Amino acid sequence: MKKQLLAIAVLITATASFTAQAYDGTNCKEPGNCWEPKPGYPEKVAGSKYDPKHDSNELNKQSQSISEMEARNKQRSAHLKKTGKFVYDVDEI
């Protein structure tokens, strides 16, 4: 019985000490902003090996699809106002 209680006490102490060592918050720039780069990570990402070099056409795909969707919705709403009938497929208008 004493061995079990001792083992439980050691386990609780080890768990408490492990969680206390996780992060002490001494290098935070401000409260809640404690991110630090790994050693060797550059201050400026552009032009480094970490630069993702995104293609501008790929980045603009979503804005293009949204503008095309808005144009289709304008056609649908104009047709609905004119005829009183909603047509989903814009090619049928």
PDB file of N, CA, C and O in Angstrom:
ATOM      1  N   MET A   1       0.821  -1.196   0.000  1.00  0.00           N
ATOM      2  CA  MET A   1       0.000   0.000   0.000  1.00  0.00           C
ATOM      3  C   MET A   1       0.869   1.265   0.000  1.00  0.00           C
ATOM      4  O   MET A   1       0.587   2.231  -0.710  1.00  0.00           O
ATOM      5  N   LYS A   2       1.937   1.233   0.820  1.00  0.00           N
ATOM      6  CA  LYS A   2       2.819   2.400   0.893  1.00  0.00           C
ATOM      7  C   LYS A   2       3.558   2.599  -0.427  1.00  0.00           C
ATOM      8  O   LYS A   2       3.807   3.729  -0.849  1.00  0.00           O
ATOM      9  N   LYS A   3       3.907   1.480  -1.073  1.00  0.00           N
ATOM     10  CA  LYS A   3       4.627   1.588  -2.351  1.00  0.00           C
ATOM     11  C   LYS A   3       3.731   2.207  -3.417  1.00  0.00           C
ATOM     12  O   LYS A   3       4.197   2.988  -4.246  1.00  0.00           O
ATOM     13  N   GLN A   4       2.447   1.860  -3.397  1.00  0.00           N
ATOM     14  CA  GLN A   4       1.512   2.422  -4.368  1.00  0.00           C
ATOM     15  C   GLN A   4       1.328   3.917  -4.152  1.00  0.00           C
ATOM     16  O   GLN A   4       1.316   4.686  -5.113  1.00  0.00           O
ATOM     17  N   LEU A   5       1.185   4.333  -2.907  1.00  0.00           N
ATOM     18  CA  LEU A   5       1.038   5.752  -2.601  1.00  0.00           C
ATOM     19  C   LEU A   5       2.295   6.525  -2.980  1.00  0.00           C
ATOM     20  O   LEU A   5       2.214   7.645  -3.485  1.00  0.00           O
ATOM     21  N   LEU A   6       3.453   5.928  -2.735  1.00  0.00           N
ATOM     22  CA  LEU A   6       4.710   6.572  -3.089  1.00  0.00           C
ATOM     23  C   LEU A   6       4.823   6.707  -4.616  1.00  0.00           C
ATOM     24  O   LEU A   6       5.262   7.742  -5.116  1.00  0.00           O
ATOM     25  N   ALA A   7       4.429   5.666  -5.348  1.00  0.00           N
ATOM     26  CA  ALA A   7       4.489   5.714  -6.812  1.00  0.00           C
ATOM     27  C   ALA A   7       3.541   6.778  -7.357  1.00  0.00           C
ATOM     28  O   ALA A   7       3.883   7.484  -8.305  1.00  0.00           O
ATOM     29  N   ILE A   8       2.367   6.895  -6.772  1.00  0.00           N
ATOM     30  CA  ILE A   8       1.400   7.911  -7.200  1.00  0.00           C
ATOM     31  C   ILE A   8       1.940   9.308  -6.907  1.00  0.00           C
ATOM     32  O   ILE A   8       1.796  10.209  -7.733  1.00  0.00           O
ATOM     33  N   ALA A   9       2.542   9.494  -5.772  1.00  0.00           N
ATOM     34  CA  ALA A   9       3.102  10.794  -5.413  1.00  0.00           C
ATOM     35  C   ALA A   9       4.237  11.177  -6.362  1.00  0.00           C
ATOM     36  O   ALA A   9       4.338  12.330  -6.781  1.00  0.00           O
ATOM     37  N   VAL A  10       5.086  10.213  -6.698  1.00  0.00           N
ATOM     38  CA  VAL A  10       6.190  10.482  -7.627  1.00  0.00           C
ATOM     39  C   VAL A  10       5.641  10.832  -9.003  1.00  0.00           C
ATOM     40  O   VAL A  10       6.145  11.743  -9.660  1.00  0.00           O
ATOM     41  N   LEU A  11       4.618  10.119  -9.438  1.00  0.00           N
ATOM     42  CA  LEU A  11       4.010  10.390 -10.736  1.00  0.00           C
ATOM     43  C   LEU A  11       3.399  11.786 -10.783  1.00  0.00           C
ATOM     44  O   LEU A  11       3.567  12.497 -11.774  1.00  0.00           O
ATOM     45  N   ILE A  12       2.699  12.185  -9.738  1.00  0.00           N
ATOM     46  CA  ILE A  12       2.094  13.523  -9.685  1.00  0.00           C
ATOM     47  C   ILE A  12       3.172  14.596  -9.670  1.00  0.00           C
ATOM     48  O   ILE A  12       3.034  15.616 -10.344  1.00  0.00           O
ATOM     49  N   THR A  13       4.225  14.387  -8.924  1.00  0.00           N
ATOM     50  CA  THR A  13       5.324  15.357  -8.858  1.00  0.00           C
ATOM     51  C   THR A  13       6.011  15.480 -10.220  1.00  0.00           C
ATOM     52  O   THR A  13       6.328  16.587 -10.657  1.00  0.00           O
ATOM     53  N   ALA A  14       6.238  14.362 -10.882  1.00  0.00           N
ATOM     54  CA  ALA A  14       6.892  14.396 -12.190  1.00  0.00           C
ATOM     55  C   ALA A  14       6.024  15.102 -13.218  1.00  0.00           C
ATOM     56  O   ALA A  14       6.532  15.861 -14.043  1.00  0.00           O
ATOM     57  N   THR A  15       4.726  14.860 -13.177  1.00  0.00           N
ATOM     58  CA  THR A  15       3.811  15.516 -14.112  1.00  0.00           C
ATOM     59  C   THR A  15       3.776  17.020 -13.870  1.00  0.00           C
ATOM     60  O   THR A  15       3.794  17.800 -14.823  1.00  0.00           O
ATOM     61  N   ALA A  16       3.728  17.426 -12.629  1.00  0.00           N
ATOM     62  CA  ALA A  16       3.689  18.855 -12.302  1.00  0.00           C
ATOM     63  C   ALA A  16       4.979  19.541 -12.717  1.00  0.00           C
ATOM     64  O   ALA A  16       4.941  20.665 -13.217  1.00  0.00           O
ATOM     65  N   SER A  17       6.113  18.894 -12.524  1.00  0.00           N
ATOM     66  CA  SER A  17       7.372  19.531 -12.894  1.00  0.00           C
ATOM     67  C   SER A  17       7.525  19.593 -14.409  1.00  0.00           C
ATOM     68  O   SER A  17       8.121  20.538 -14.926  1.00  0.00           O
ATOM     69  N   PHE A  18       6.996  18.603 -15.135  1.00  0.00           N
ATOM     70  CA  PHE A  18       7.070  18.621 -16.599  1.00  0.00           C
ATOM     71  C   PHE A  18       6.252  19.765 -17.175  1.00  0.00           C
ATOM     72  O   PHE A  18       6.715  20.445 -18.090  1.00  0.00           O
ATOM     73  N   THR A  19       5.055  19.993 -16.667  1.00  0.00           N
ATOM     74  CA  THR A  19       4.218  21.080 -17.195  1.00  0.00           C
ATOM     75  C   THR A  19       4.804  22.441 -16.841  1.00  0.00           C
ATOM     76  O   THR A  19       4.623  23.399 -17.592  1.00  0.00           O
ATOM     77  N   ALA A  20       5.489  22.544 -15.736  1.00  0.00           N
ATOM     78  CA  ALA A  20       6.081  23.820 -15.354  1.00  0.00           C
ATOM     79  C   ALA A  20       7.264  24.165 -16.247  1.00  0.00           C
ATOM     80  O   ALA A  20       7.589  25.342 -16.401  1.00  0.00           O
ATOM     81  N   GLN A  21       7.911  23.178 -16.836  1.00  0.00           N
ATOM     82  CA  GLN A  21       9.070  23.425 -17.683  1.00  0.00           C
ATOM     83  C   GLN A  21       8.697  23.669 -19.132  1.00  0.00           C
ATOM     84  O   GLN A  21       9.583  23.928 -19.947  1.00  0.00           O
ATOM     85  N   ALA A  22       7.445  23.600 -19.479  1.00  0.00           N
ATOM     86  CA  ALA A  22       7.030  23.707 -20.876  1.00  0.00           C
ATOM     87  C   ALA A  22       7.456  25.043 -21.482  1.00  0.00           C
ATOM     88  O   ALA A  22       8.129  25.049 -22.513  1.00  0.00           O
ATOM     89  N   TYR A  23       7.095  26.149 -20.890  1.00  0.00           N
ATOM     90  CA  TYR A  23       7.496  27.463 -21.391  1.00  0.00           C
ATOM     91  C   TYR A  23       7.358  28.472 -20.269  1.00  0.00           C
ATOM     92  O   TYR A  23       6.322  28.536 -19.608  1.00  0.00           O
ATOM     93  N   ASP A  24       8.387  29.248 -20.056  1.00  0.00           N
ATOM     94  CA  ASP A  24       8.344  30.189 -18.935  1.00  0.00           C
ATOM     95  C   ASP A  24       7.942  31.594 -19.368  1.00  0.00           C
ATOM     96  O   ASP A  24       7.723  32.444 -18.505  1.00  0.00           O
ATOM     97  N   GLY A  25       7.837  31.878 -20.672  1.00  0.00           N
ATOM     98  CA  GLY A  25       7.347  33.166 -21.138  1.00  0.00           C
ATOM     99  C   GLY A  25       8.329  34.302 -21.034  1.00  0.00           C
ATOM    100  O   GLY A  25       7.916  35.462 -21.057  1.00  0.00           O
ATOM    101  N   THR A  26       9.606  34.024 -20.921  1.00  0.00           N
ATOM    102  CA  THR A  26      10.567  35.109 -20.743  1.00  0.00           C
ATOM    103  C   THR A  26      10.914  35.826 -22.036  1.00  0.00           C
ATOM    104  O   THR A  26      11.439  36.939 -21.989  1.00  0.00           O
ATOM    105  N   ASN A  27      10.635  35.222 -23.201  1.00  0.00           N
ATOM    106  CA  ASN A  27      11.019  35.840 -24.462  1.00  0.00           C
ATOM    107  C   ASN A  27       9.824  36.371 -25.249  1.00  0.00           C
ATOM    108  O   ASN A  27       9.893  36.462 -26.474  1.00  0.00           O
ATOM    109  N   CYS A  28       8.743  36.720 -24.579  1.00  0.00           N
ATOM    110  CA  CYS A  28       7.559  37.229 -25.263  1.00  0.00           C
ATOM    111  C   CYS A  28       7.772  38.693 -25.631  1.00  0.00           C
ATOM    112  O   CYS A  28       8.258  39.482 -24.821  1.00  0.00           O
ATOM    113  N   LYS A  29       7.402  39.048 -26.866  1.00  0.00           N
ATOM    114  CA  LYS A  29       7.472  40.442 -27.278  1.00  0.00           C
ATOM    115  C   LYS A  29       6.398  41.259 -26.574  1.00  0.00           C
ATOM    116  O   LYS A  29       6.617  42.408 -26.189  1.00  0.00           O
ATOM    117  N   GLU A  30       5.231  40.638 -26.415  1.00  0.00           N
ATOM    118  CA  GLU A  30       4.107  41.230 -25.690  1.00  0.00           C
ATOM    119  C   GLU A  30       3.281  40.063 -25.183  1.00  0.00           C
ATOM    120  O   GLU A  30       3.485  38.940 -25.644  1.00  0.00           O
ATOM    121  N   PRO A  31       2.361  40.275 -24.257  1.00  0.00           N
ATOM    122  CA  PRO A  31       1.578  39.151 -23.749  1.00  0.00           C
ATOM    123  C   PRO A  31       0.825  38.437 -24.863  1.00  0.00           C
ATOM    124  O   PRO A  31       0.053  39.049 -25.601  1.00  0.00           O
ATOM    125  N   GLY A  32       1.062  37.133 -24.973  1.00  0.00           N
ATOM    126  CA  GLY A  32       0.407  36.334 -25.991  1.00  0.00           C
ATOM    127  C   GLY A  32       1.163  36.246 -27.306  1.00  0.00           C
ATOM    128  O   GLY A  32       0.768  35.476 -28.181  1.00  0.00           O
ATOM    129  N   ASN A  33       2.234  37.007 -27.474  1.00  0.00           N
ATOM    130  CA  ASN A  33       3.031  36.970 -28.698  1.00  0.00           C
ATOM    131  C   ASN A  33       4.410  36.425 -28.354  1.00  0.00           C
ATOM    132  O   ASN A  33       5.365  37.184 -28.194  1.00  0.00           O
ATOM    133  N   CYS A  34       4.505  35.107 -28.244  1.00  0.00           N
ATOM    134  CA  CYS A  34       5.737  34.471 -27.787  1.00  0.00           C
ATOM    135  C   CYS A  34       6.413  33.645 -28.872  1.00  0.00           C
ATOM    136  O   CYS A  34       7.273  32.819 -28.567  1.00  0.00           O
ATOM    137  N   TRP A  35       6.038  33.854 -30.148  1.00  0.00           N
ATOM    138  CA  TRP A  35       6.648  33.076 -31.207  1.00  0.00           C
ATOM    139  C   TRP A  35       8.075  33.527 -31.421  1.00  0.00           C
ATOM    140  O   TRP A  35       8.368  34.722 -31.434  1.00  0.00           O
ATOM    141  N   GLU A  36       8.963  32.555 -31.590  1.00  0.00           N
ATOM    142  CA  GLU A  36      10.350  32.844 -31.905  1.00  0.00           C
ATOM    143  C   GLU A  36      10.779  31.954 -33.063  1.00  0.00           C
ATOM    144  O   GLU A  36      10.411  30.780 -33.098  1.00  0.00           O
ATOM    145  N   PRO A  37      11.547  32.482 -34.009  1.00  0.00           N
ATOM    146  CA  PRO A  37      12.014  31.628 -35.096  1.00  0.00           C
ATOM    147  C   PRO A  37      13.086  30.659 -34.597  1.00  0.00           C
ATOM    148  O   PRO A  37      13.784  30.920 -33.617  1.00  0.00           O
ATOM    149  N   LYS A  38      13.191  29.542 -35.300  1.00  0.00           N
ATOM    150  CA  LYS A  38      14.252  28.600 -34.966  1.00  0.00           C
ATOM    151  C   LYS A  38      15.586  29.219 -35.329  1.00  0.00           C
ATOM    152  O   LYS A  38      15.642  30.112 -36.176  1.00  0.00           O
ATOM    153  N   PRO A  39      16.658  28.765 -34.708  1.00  0.00           N
ATOM    154  CA  PRO A  39      17.984  29.294 -35.068  1.00  0.00           C
ATOM    155  C   PRO A  39      18.273  29.058 -36.550  1.00  0.00           C
ATOM    156  O   PRO A  39      18.056  27.959 -37.061  1.00  0.00           O
ATOM    157  N   GLY A  40      18.761  30.084 -37.234  1.00  0.00           N
ATOM    158  CA  GLY A  40      19.064  29.990 -38.652  1.00  0.00           C
ATOM    159  C   GLY A  40      17.945  30.484 -39.540  1.00  0.00           C
ATOM    160  O   GLY A  40      18.135  30.609 -40.750  1.00  0.00           O
ATOM    161  N   TYR A  41      16.775  30.771 -38.970  1.00  0.00           N
ATOM    162  CA  TYR A  41      15.660  31.286 -39.774  1.00  0.00           C
ATOM    163  C   TYR A  41      15.930  32.753 -40.053  1.00  0.00           C
ATOM    164  O   TYR A  41      16.234  33.499 -39.123  1.00  0.00           O
ATOM    165  N   PRO A  42      15.829  33.197 -41.311  1.00  0.00           N
ATOM    166  CA  PRO A  42      16.222  34.581 -41.637  1.00  0.00           C
ATOM    167  C   PRO A  42      15.225  35.614 -41.121  1.00  0.00           C
ATOM    168  O   PRO A  42      14.045  35.316 -40.938  1.00  0.00           O
ATOM    169  N   GLU A  43      15.707  36.819 -40.893  1.00  0.00           N
ATOM    170  CA  GLU A  43      14.845  37.928 -40.477  1.00  0.00           C
ATOM    171  C   GLU A  43      13.896  38.311 -41.609  1.00  0.00           C
ATOM    172  O   GLU A  43      12.731  38.628 -41.366  1.00  0.00           O
ATOM    173  N   LYS A  44      14.395  38.283 -42.847  1.00  0.00           N
ATOM    174  CA  LYS A  44      13.590  38.623 -44.017  1.00  0.00           C
ATOM    175  C   LYS A  44      13.405  37.358 -44.854  1.00  0.00           C
ATOM    176  O   LYS A  44      14.385  36.762 -45.300  1.00  0.00           O
ATOM    177  N   VAL A  45      12.149  36.945 -45.070  1.00  0.00           N
ATOM    178  CA  VAL A  45      11.861  35.693 -45.760  1.00  0.00           C
ATOM    179  C   VAL A  45      12.021  35.842 -47.268  1.00  0.00           C
ATOM    180  O   VAL A  45      12.447  34.901 -47.937  1.00  0.00           O
ATOM    181  N   ALA A  46      11.688  37.001 -47.808  1.00  0.00           N
ATOM    182  CA  ALA A  46      11.738  37.201 -49.264  1.00  0.00           C
ATOM    183  C   ALA A  46      13.162  36.989 -49.775  1.00  0.00           C
ATOM    184  O   ALA A  46      14.110  37.600 -49.282  1.00  0.00           O
ATOM    185  N   GLY A  47      13.293  36.113 -50.772  1.00  0.00           N
ATOM    186  CA  GLY A  47      14.595  35.843 -51.361  1.00  0.00           C
ATOM    187  C   GLY A  47      15.371  34.745 -50.658  1.00  0.00           C
ATOM    188  O   GLY A  47      16.429  34.340 -51.140  1.00  0.00           O
ATOM    189  N   SER A  48      14.875  34.250 -49.527  1.00  0.00           N
ATOM    190  CA  SER A  48      15.570  33.176 -48.824  1.00  0.00           C
ATOM    191  C   SER A  48      15.036  31.832 -49.288  1.00  0.00           C
ATOM    192  O   SER A  48      14.139  31.771 -50.129  1.00  0.00           O
ATOM    193  N   LYS A  49      15.583  30.761 -48.744  1.00  0.00           N
ATOM    194  CA  LYS A  49      15.100  29.431 -49.124  1.00  0.00           C
ATOM    195  C   LYS A  49      13.705  29.163 -48.564  1.00  0.00           C
ATOM    196  O   LYS A  49      13.056  28.207 -48.987  1.00  0.00           O
ATOM    197  N   TYR A  50      13.224  29.981 -47.624  1.00  0.00           N
ATOM    198  CA  TYR A  50      11.890  29.828 -47.050  1.00  0.00           C
ATOM    199  C   TYR A  50      10.826  30.614 -47.823  1.00  0.00           C
ATOM    200  O   TYR A  50       9.642  30.535 -47.496  1.00  0.00           O
ATOM    201  N   ASP A  51      11.237  31.367 -48.838  1.00  0.00           N
ATOM    202  CA  ASP A  51      10.306  32.173 -49.624  1.00  0.00           C
ATOM    203  C   ASP A  51       9.429  31.249 -50.471  1.00  0.00           C
ATOM    204  O   ASP A  51       9.960  30.468 -51.261  1.00  0.00           O
ATOM    205  N   PRO A  52       8.095  31.318 -50.329  1.00  0.00           N
ATOM    206  CA  PRO A  52       7.246  30.400 -51.096  1.00  0.00           C
ATOM    207  C   PRO A  52       7.164  30.728 -52.581  1.00  0.00           C
ATOM    208  O   PRO A  52       6.754  29.869 -53.362  1.00  0.00           O
ATOM    209  N   LYS A  53       7.533  31.925 -53.000  1.00  0.00           N
ATOM    210  CA  LYS A  53       7.518  32.343 -54.405  1.00  0.00           C
ATOM    211  C   LYS A  53       6.178  32.040 -55.063  1.00  0.00           C
ATOM    212  O   LYS A  53       6.111  31.293 -56.039  1.00  0.00           O
ATOM    213  N   HIS A  54       5.123  32.620 -54.526  1.00  0.00           N
ATOM    214  CA  HIS A  54       3.782  32.387 -55.047  1.00  0.00           C
ATOM    215  C   HIS A  54       3.617  33.001 -56.424  1.00  0.00           C
ATOM    216  O   HIS A  54       4.133  34.084 -56.702  1.00  0.00           O
ATOM    217  N   ASP A  55       2.903  32.307 -57.268  1.00  0.00           N
ATOM    218  CA  ASP A  55       2.573  32.804 -58.599  1.00  0.00           C
ATOM    219  C   ASP A  55       1.384  33.752 -58.462  1.00  0.00           C
ATOM    220  O   ASP A  55       0.384  33.397 -57.838  1.00  0.00           O
ATOM    221  N   SER A  56       1.478  34.939 -59.030  1.00  0.00           N
ATOM    222  CA  SER A  56       0.397  35.921 -58.878  1.00  0.00           C
ATOM    223  C   SER A  56      -0.890  35.442 -59.529  1.00  0.00           C
ATOM    224  O   SER A  56      -1.975  35.783 -59.058  1.00  0.00           O
ATOM    225  N   ASN A  57      -0.800  34.659 -60.605  1.00  0.00           N
ATOM    226  CA  ASN A  57      -2.004  34.117 -61.233  1.00  0.00           C
ATOM    227  C   ASN A  57      -2.717  33.147 -60.308  1.00  0.00           C
ATOM    228  O   ASN A  57      -3.947  33.123 -60.251  1.00  0.00           O
ATOM    229  N   GLU A  58      -1.948  32.351 -59.584  1.00  0.00           N
ATOM    230  CA  GLU A  58      -2.550  31.410 -58.639  1.00  0.00           C
ATOM    231  C   GLU A  58      -3.222  32.166 -57.488  1.00  0.00           C
ATOM    232  O   GLU A  58      -4.288  31.766 -57.020  1.00  0.00           O
ATOM    233  N   LEU A  59      -2.607  33.244 -57.037  1.00  0.00           N
ATOM    234  CA  LEU A  59      -3.174  34.022 -55.934  1.00  0.00           C
ATOM    235  C   LEU A  59      -4.449  34.741 -56.351  1.00  0.00           C
ATOM    236  O   LEU A  59      -5.323  34.974 -55.516  1.00  0.00           O
ATOM    237  N   ASN A  60      -4.573  35.101 -57.642  1.00  0.00           N
ATOM    238  CA  ASN A  60      -5.733  35.851 -58.115  1.00  0.00           C
ATOM    239  C   ASN A  60      -6.898  34.970 -58.534  1.00  0.00           C
ATOM    240  O   ASN A  60      -7.959  35.489 -58.884  1.00  0.00           O
ATOM    241  N   LYS A  61      -6.733  33.653 -58.510  1.00  0.00           N
ATOM    242  CA  LYS A  61      -7.806  32.766 -58.952  1.00  0.00           C
ATOM    243  C   LYS A  61      -9.076  32.949 -58.134  1.00  0.00           C
ATOM    244  O   LYS A  61     -10.172  32.958 -58.695  1.00  0.00           O
ATOM    245  N   GLN A  62      -8.951  33.095 -56.829  1.00  0.00           N
ATOM    246  CA  GLN A  62     -10.147  33.224 -56.001  1.00  0.00           C
ATOM    247  C   GLN A  62     -10.865  34.543 -56.270  1.00  0.00           C
ATOM    248  O   GLN A  62     -12.093  34.570 -56.358  1.00  0.00           O
ATOM    249  N   SER A  63     -10.122  35.630 -56.399  1.00  0.00           N
ATOM    250  CA  SER A  63     -10.779  36.911 -56.666  1.00  0.00           C
ATOM    251  C   SER A  63     -11.430  36.901 -58.052  1.00  0.00           C
ATOM    252  O   SER A  63     -12.485  37.509 -58.239  1.00  0.00           O
ATOM    253  N   GLN A  64     -10.818  36.221 -59.026  1.00  0.00           N
ATOM    254  CA  GLN A  64     -11.435  36.106 -60.347  1.00  0.00           C
ATOM    255  C   GLN A  64     -12.739  35.316 -60.267  1.00  0.00           C
ATOM    256  O   GLN A  64     -13.747  35.714 -60.852  1.00  0.00           O
ATOM    257  N   SER A  65     -12.719  34.200 -59.545  1.00  0.00           N
ATOM    258  CA  SER A  65     -13.929  33.377 -59.459  1.00  0.00           C
ATOM    259  C   SER A  65     -15.037  34.118 -58.718  1.00  0.00           C
ATOM    260  O   SER A  65     -16.212  33.949 -59.044  1.00  0.00           O
ATOM    261  N   ILE A  66     -14.688  34.930 -57.734  1.00  0.00           N
ATOM    262  CA  ILE A  66     -15.699  35.701 -57.008  1.00  0.00           C
ATOM    263  C   ILE A  66     -16.314  36.762 -57.919  1.00  0.00           C
ATOM    264  O   ILE A  66     -17.527  36.969 -57.895  1.00  0.00           O
ATOM    265  N   SER A  67     -15.494  37.431 -58.715  1.00  0.00           N
ATOM    266  CA  SER A  67     -16.049  38.452 -59.622  1.00  0.00           C
ATOM    267  C   SER A  67     -16.922  37.801 -60.698  1.00  0.00           C
ATOM    268  O   SER A  67     -17.940  38.372 -61.089  1.00  0.00           O
ATOM    269  N   GLU A  68     -16.534  36.604 -61.185  1.00  0.00           N
ATOM    270  CA  GLU A  68     -17.377  35.898 -62.146  1.00  0.00           C
ATOM    271  C   GLU A  68     -18.691  35.461 -61.512  1.00  0.00           C
ATOM    272  O   GLU A  68     -19.738  35.514 -62.157  1.00  0.00           O
ATOM    273  N   MET A  69     -18.647  35.031 -60.261  1.00  0.00           N
ATOM    274  CA  MET A  69     -19.865  34.639 -59.540  1.00  0.00           C
ATOM    275  C   MET A  69     -20.797  35.833 -59.370  1.00  0.00           C
ATOM    276  O   MET A  69     -22.009  35.705 -59.543  1.00  0.00           O
ATOM    277  N   GLU A  70     -20.236  36.996 -59.032  1.00  0.00           N
ATOM    278  CA  GLU A  70     -21.056  38.197 -58.872  1.00  0.00           C
ATOM    279  C   GLU A  70     -21.703  38.603 -60.193  1.00  0.00           C
ATOM    280  O   GLU A  70     -22.846  39.060 -60.205  1.00  0.00           O
ATOM    281  N   ALA A  71     -20.984  38.440 -61.307  1.00  0.00           N
ATOM    282  CA  ALA A  71     -21.554  38.756 -62.619  1.00  0.00           C
ATOM    283  C   ALA A  71     -22.717  37.812 -62.939  1.00  0.00           C
ATOM    284  O   ALA A  71     -23.747  38.249 -63.452  1.00  0.00           O
ATOM    285  N   ARG A  72     -22.554  36.520 -62.640  1.00  0.00           N
ATOM    286  CA  ARG A  72     -23.652  35.571 -62.868  1.00  0.00           C
ATOM    287  C   ARG A  72     -24.851  35.906 -61.983  1.00  0.00           C
ATOM    288  O   ARG A  72     -25.997  35.819 -62.425  1.00  0.00           O
ATOM    289  N   ASN A  73     -24.588  36.288 -60.739  1.00  0.00           N
ATOM    290  CA  ASN A  73     -25.693  36.640 -59.838  1.00  0.00           C
ATOM    291  C   ASN A  73     -26.436  37.882 -60.321  1.00  0.00           C
ATOM    292  O   ASN A  73     -27.652  37.971 -60.157  1.00  0.00           O
ATOM    293  N   LYS A  74     -25.720  38.851 -60.918  1.00  0.00           N
ATOM    294  CA  LYS A  74     -26.384  40.026 -61.490  1.00  0.00           C
ATOM    295  C   LYS A  74     -27.297  39.630 -62.640  1.00  0.00           C
ATOM    296  O   LYS A  74     -28.411  40.138 -62.763  1.00  0.00           O
ATOM    297  N   GLN A  75     -26.819  38.719 -63.480  1.00  0.00           N
ATOM    298  CA  GLN A  75     -27.651  38.249 -64.595  1.00  0.00           C
ATOM    299  C   GLN A  75     -28.892  37.532 -64.067  1.00  0.00           C
ATOM    300  O   GLN A  75     -29.993  37.739 -64.577  1.00  0.00           O
ATOM    301  N   ARG A  76     -28.720  36.698 -63.057  1.00  0.00           N
ATOM    302  CA  ARG A  76     -29.854  35.970 -62.494  1.00  0.00           C
ATOM    303  C   ARG A  76     -30.881  36.923 -61.887  1.00  0.00           C
ATOM    304  O   ARG A  76     -32.083  36.776 -62.108  1.00  0.00           O
ATOM    305  N   SER A  77     -30.391  37.911 -61.111  1.00  0.00           N
ATOM    306  CA  SER A  77     -31.328  38.832 -60.464  1.00  0.00           C
ATOM    307  C   SER A  77     -32.021  39.729 -61.490  1.00  0.00           C
ATOM    308  O   SER A  77     -33.195  40.056 -61.323  1.00  0.00           O
ATOM    309  N   ALA A  78     -31.313  40.129 -62.545  1.00  0.00           N
ATOM    310  CA  ALA A  78     -31.947  40.931 -63.591  1.00  0.00           C
ATOM    311  C   ALA A  78     -33.027  40.121 -64.302  1.00  0.00           C
ATOM    312  O   ALA A  78     -34.103  40.644 -64.591  1.00  0.00           O
ATOM    313  N   HIS A  79     -32.753  38.864 -64.583  1.00  0.00           N
ATOM    314  CA  HIS A  79     -33.743  37.994 -65.227  1.00  0.00           C
ATOM    315  C   HIS A  79     -34.926  37.762 -64.301  1.00  0.00           C
ATOM    316  O   HIS A  79     -36.069  37.716 -64.756  1.00  0.00           O
ATOM    317  N   LEU A  80     -34.664  37.615 -63.006  1.00  0.00           N
ATOM    318  CA  LEU A  80     -35.747  37.418 -62.032  1.00  0.00           C
ATOM    319  C   LEU A  80     -36.640  38.648 -61.956  1.00  0.00           C
ATOM    320  O   LEU A  80     -37.862  38.511 -61.891  1.00  0.00           O
ATOM    321  N   LYS A  81     -36.066  39.841 -61.962  1.00  0.00           N
ATOM    322  CA  LYS A  81     -36.858  41.075 -61.925  1.00  0.00           C
ATOM    323  C   LYS A  81     -37.689  41.238 -63.192  1.00  0.00           C
ATOM    324  O   LYS A  81     -38.832  41.692 -63.145  1.00  0.00           O
ATOM    325  N   LYS A  82     -37.100  40.863 -64.320  1.00  0.00           N
ATOM    326  CA  LYS A  82     -37.781  41.051 -65.601  1.00  0.00           C
ATOM    327  C   LYS A  82     -38.912  40.039 -65.796  1.00  0.00           C
ATOM    328  O   LYS A  82     -40.000  40.406 -66.240  1.00  0.00           O
ATOM    329  N   THR A  83     -38.663  38.766 -65.468  1.00  0.00           N
ATOM    330  CA  THR A  83     -39.640  37.725 -65.769  1.00  0.00           C
ATOM    331  C   THR A  83     -40.364  37.183 -64.547  1.00  0.00           C
ATOM    332  O   THR A  83     -41.445  36.607 -64.678  1.00  0.00           O
ATOM    333  N   GLY A  84     -39.792  37.355 -63.364  1.00  0.00           N
ATOM    334  CA  GLY A  84     -40.388  36.789 -62.154  1.00  0.00           C
ATOM    335  C   GLY A  84     -40.055  35.319 -61.978  1.00  0.00           C
ATOM    336  O   GLY A  84     -40.598  34.666 -61.087  1.00  0.00           O
ATOM    337  N   LYS A  85     -39.181  34.793 -62.804  1.00  0.00           N
ATOM    338  CA  LYS A  85     -38.790  33.388 -62.736  1.00  0.00           C
ATOM    339  C   LYS A  85     -37.286  33.314 -62.495  1.00  0.00           C
ATOM    340  O   LYS A  85     -36.502  33.954 -63.196  1.00  0.00           O
ATOM    341  N   PHE A  86     -36.888  32.515 -61.480  1.00  0.00           N
ATOM    342  CA  PHE A  86     -35.465  32.359 -61.176  1.00  0.00           C
ATOM    343  C   PHE A  86     -34.900  31.219 -62.006  1.00  0.00           C
ATOM    344  O   PHE A  86     -35.442  30.114 -62.005  1.00  0.00           O
ATOM    345  N   VAL A  87     -33.824  31.484 -62.705  1.00  0.00           N
ATOM    346  CA  VAL A  87     -33.131  30.470 -63.497  1.00  0.00           C
ATOM    347  C   VAL A  87     -31.702  30.387 -62.971  1.00  0.00           C
ATOM    348  O   VAL A  87     -30.973  31.379 -62.970  1.00  0.00           O
ATOM    349  N   TYR A  88     -31.308  29.193 -62.522  1.00  0.00           N
ATOM    350  CA  TYR A  88     -29.962  29.018 -61.969  1.00  0.00           C
ATOM    351  C   TYR A  88     -28.909  29.026 -63.061  1.00  0.00           C
ATOM    352  O   TYR A  88     -27.890  29.705 -62.933  1.00  0.00           O
ATOM    353  N   ASP A  89     -29.139  28.283 -64.131  1.00  0.00           N
ATOM    354  CA  ASP A  89     -28.141  28.186 -65.202  1.00  0.00           C
ATOM    355  C   ASP A  89     -28.196  29.452 -66.053  1.00  0.00           C
ATOM    356  O   ASP A  89     -29.197  29.721 -66.717  1.00  0.00           O
ATOM    357  N   VAL A  90     -27.119  30.222 -66.029  1.00  0.00           N
ATOM    358  CA  VAL A  90     -27.071  31.506 -66.724  1.00  0.00           C
ATOM    359  C   VAL A  90     -27.111  31.303 -68.236  1.00  0.00           C
ATOM    360  O   VAL A  90     -27.552  32.192 -68.963  1.00  0.00           O
ATOM    361  N   ASP A  91     -26.656  30.144 -68.722  1.00  0.00           N
ATOM    362  CA  ASP A  91     -26.688  29.872 -70.163  1.00  0.00           C
ATOM    363  C   ASP A  91     -28.116  29.758 -70.693  1.00  0.00           C
ATOM    364  O   ASP A  91     -28.338  29.930 -71.892  1.00  0.00           O
ATOM    365  N   GLU A  92     -29.079  29.473 -69.832  1.00  0.00           N
ATOM    366  CA  GLU A  92     -30.485  29.356 -70.266  1.00  0.00           C
ATOM    367  C   GLU A  92     -31.185  30.702 -70.323  1.00  0.00           C
ATOM    368  O   GLU A  92     -32.311  30.786 -70.814  1.00  0.00           O
ATOM    369  N   ILE A  93     -30.561  31.730 -69.844  1.00  0.00           N
ATOM    370  CA  ILE A  93     -31.194  33.060 -69.828  1.00  0.00           C
ATOM    371  C   ILE A  93     -31.109  33.681 -71.205  1.00  0.00           C
ATOM    372  O   ILE A  93     -31.581  34.800 -71.409  1.00  0.00           O
TER     373      ILE A  93
END
